[in-house]
Amino acid sequence: MVDKGKIEQVVADTMAANENLEGIVVCNAKGEVLFGHTIAAGVKHTDVASLAVKIAANSSQLAGGLDKGGLKEVSIAADNGFIVVLGDVRIVLAGIAGEGARESMGLIRMALKRALLKMLE
């Protein structure tokens, strides 16, 4: 069982330390939102969670089908920003970054991976 209070604190700390992060949505493997924080108005955490779980599941199937092992990360580059989806058997994390994050995506990926590990401790 994951501690929701711990998730909230890790999300707050991760976003405070990474100015290019516009949001983090954390959900369980069924797509139920455990916690979400986004700075953009109108973002539906339930929609982000549902799609992140589908992306993680499909990407995991692809990686497994190609004998590449388990899924570690899915990175999406869009016209106006980036989305990084990280998963575990228990939880899936979607990090949202703005267009200005292009040069710091490596640091953002590392920060999101650390955040996921902290949530699972």
C-alpha positions, -999 to +999 in steps of 0.1 A: +000+000+000+013+034-009+011+063+015-009+092+000+006+117+024+041+106+013+031+109-024+018+145-018+050+155-001+073+139-028+053+156-055+055+190-038+092+187-032+099+175-068+079+203-083+095+229-061+130+217-071+123+216-108+109+249-122+102+234-156+077+208-142+042+220-148+026+190-131+027+155-118-001+130-117+003+098-097-022+069-101-025+032-093-022+006-120-060+008-126-058+045-134-073+058-102-057+091-092-037+089-060-026+125-062-022+151-088-009+187-090-008+207-121-002+245-126-023+247-158-060+252-152-084+228-168-062+197-167-083+167-156-061+145-135-084+115-141-079+118-179-041+121-175-041+091-152-062+070-175-041+077-206-008+073-187-018+038-176-028+029-212+004+043-226+025+024-200+007-009-206+010-007-244+046+004-242+053-025-218+038-049-242+059-035-271+091-037-251+083-072-239+073-083-274+106-071-288+126-089-260+138-056-246+128-063-210+105-044-187+093-009-193+114+019-176+100+051-191+080+066-219+089+101-231+066+121-253+078+153-270+048+175-282+045+208-299+043+227-266+061+205-240+069+171-228+053+142-209+073+115-191+055+084-179+072+061-154+056+030-140+058+004-114+035-026-106+018-004-080+018+031-093+022+051-125+036+087-125+031+112-153+053+143-153+044+173-174+070+198-185+067+229-206+084+238-239+112+255-220+123+222-205+139+210-236+175+215-224+168+201-189+148+169-198+176+147-186+175+163-152+137+162-151+137+125-160+162+118-131+141+139-107+109+120-117+127+086-113+139+096-078+104+108-070+089+074-080+114+055-059+108+077-029+070+071-032+076+033-033+100+032-002 
